[in-house]
Amino acid sequence: MLTLERDTQRHLLIRADLGLRAVVLPGEEPFVPSPMAGVERMMLDRNGGEVARATTIVRYAPNSYFPPHTHGGGEEFFVLDGVFSDEHGDYPAGTYVRNPPGTRHKPFTKDGCTIFVKLHQFQQGDLHQFSINTNDAQWREGRVEGLSELPLHQFGREHVSLIRWAPGASFTQHTHAAGEEMLILSGSFVDELGSYPKGSWIRNPPGSTHRPVTQPGSTILVKLGHLG
């Protein structure tokens, strides 16, 4: 217990330089215990101690919870499996949630769940609290043939969406002036730098260029414009 208390006070730097490309493939990072029993975390990037700017995959065992807390820097998450709950409602797999700075809740799960979480990454003035069950939402045609898009949030230059790639679809080479971040939710995503199966996380820095393609098809969670 003393070791855990010391560890939670450390300032951790994990892929903290947002100007560098970062990739985590399935199985490359372990889940580590959080301060709460039954809650484990896979740290993708982090700059801080227990309160930090962080991108994390969090796994809740059945009947686990976190105590009530306030998100001073805001919280954004996507439910990957199971059902995540708090006093405001239940969020099944496929739900996208934004809790802006100053919001408070007590998260828990009955049967277990896994969520992709981003903390302390809200732009100033972005105070809209909401959730979207993407299983019931309306997709729209994408910018190229074989792509469809489900917009989730936009504020300033920041844009969050789900992108669904049909098998064999491709995109022209392009540059992300203010960066791009992706989580592969299904299938496999490919560009000239590598191949990324389900569960992969990729962060492309501002000014990066690539030409993505997909052979089997895929669905990805994409965030643009937040790194520059």
N, C-alpha and C positions, 0 to 999 in steps of 0.2 A: 504493500500500500504506500509506503514512503517513496518507493521508486516511481510509482504512478504519479504521486503528487509533485515530485520534482520534475518529471517529464512534462506534465501539463503546464508548467511555468516556463519551459524553455521557449525561446524564440526560434521557430523552425523555418528554414529556408528550403523549400522543396520546389524545384522548377519555378523559382520566384522571379526570374528575369523575364519579363513579358516581351522583351525584344528578341528572345531566342525561340526557335521552333522546339516543340516538345511533343513526344508521342509515348503513350503507354498502351501496350498491347495486352490482351487478356492473359492473366497469369504472371505478368511481370512485376506486379506490386502486391504485397500481402495485405490482408485485412488486419488491423491492429485494434486492441481494445480501446474504447473511449472511457471517460470517467464513469459512465453508467453501465451497470451489469447488463449483458445481453445486447449491447449496441457496439458494433465494430465499424471501423472506417478504413477505406482505401484512399490515401491522400494522393491526389493528382498534382495539385500545386498548392503552396501554402506560404504565407509570409506573416508570421506571428506566432503567438502561443496558443492557449486554449481559445482566446478570442483573436481571430485572424482573418485576413483576406484569404479565402480558401476555396478550392474546388475539390469536392470529395464525393466518393460513392459510399453511402452509409447503409449498413445492413442491420436491421432490427430483428432480433429473435422474437418468437411468439410471446405476447404479454410483456414486452419490454417498453420502456418509456424514457423520456427526458423530463426533468422537473420544469415548472413554469419558468420562462425566460423571455427577455426582450431582445429583439434584434436591432442593436444600435446602428448597424450598417446595412440592414436589409438581408433578406433571404429569398432565394429563387430555387425551386426544385422541380424535378420531374420524377414521377413514380414509375420505377422500372418493373417491379413485380409486387404482388400482394396488395394490401390495402393499408395506407397510412392514414392516421386519424389525429384530430385534435378537437378541442371543444367547439370548433366552428363547423366540423363535418368530417365525412369520410372521403378519402381520395383514392380511388382504385388505380391500378396500373394504367398508364397512359394519361394521367392527369398532370397538368402543368400549373404551378402555384407561384405567385409572387406576394411576399410579405414585406412591404417597404420599411425603411428605418422607423423605429419607434413602435412597431407592432409587437404583440406579446401572445404567446400560446404555450400549451402543454402538450407536446406530441406523444403519441403512443400507437401501438398496434396490437390487435387481438391475435391475429394468426401469423404475423411476421410480414416483413416487406423489405424492399431495397429501393433507395432513392438516390438520384444524382442531385447534389446540392452545391450551390454557389453562394458564398457569404461575403458581405462587405464589398459588393460590386455594383451598387446602384449609383446612377448618376444623380447629381444634386437636382432636386425638384421632381424626381420620379417617385410619386407617392401613391400610385394606383394599386390597391390591393384587390386581387381577383384570383380565380382558378378557372381552368378550362379542362373539361373532360374531352380529350381529343378523340375518343372513341365515337362521340356523337357529333363532332364538329364537321363543318363543310370544307372540303379541300377545293383548291382551284388549280387551273392549268398553270404549269410552270413556264419559265422563260424559253425553254427549248423543248423539242419533241421528246417525249418519254419521261418528263419530269412533272410532278404535281407538288403543290405547296400548301401547307396549312400555317398561315401566319399566327403567331402567338402573342407577340408584344413588339411595340416600336416606340422608342422615345429618343429624340435627337438622332444621332447617328446609329444608335444601337437597334438591332433588329434580330428577333428570335423567331425561328420557325421550324417546322418539321418539313423535310424534303423527302419525297418518295421517288426513287429511281426505278424505272422499268428495266428489265434485263437488256443489256447491251446499250443503254443510254450513255451519252457522253456530253461534256460541256466544253466549250472553247477555252483556250488558255486565257486566264484572267488574273488580275492583281487585286489583292485585298488591301486597300490603302490603310485601313484602320484595324486590320487583323480579322481572324476567323477562328472559331472554336467549334469542334464537332464531336459528337458522341454517336457511334454507330449502334443503332438499336436493333437492326436485323440485316441479314445478308452480308455483303462484303463491298467495301468501297476501295477504289484503286486510283492512284495518280502516279506520275512519273517517279515519285520518291518512295513508293512502297504500296503494299496491300494491307488492308485493315479489316479484319473480321469483326463480327458482332462483339460488342463490349470494348472496342478500341476507343481511345480518346486522343484527339489531335488538336494541337494549338499552333496555328500558323501566324507568325508575327506581322505587324504592319509592314506593308510593302512587299509581302511574299507573293509569289506567282506560282500557279500550278494549272494542270489540265486534268480534271477528274473524269473517271469513267467507272462503269460498273458492269460486270458480266452477268452475275446471277440476279441482279437487282438488290436494292437495299432501301432502308429507311434510316434517316439520320436526323439528329437534333442539332441545329446549327445556330450559332450566335455570331453576329457580325458587328463590326464598328465599335467595339468596346475596349479595344486594346491600344488604340492610337490616341 
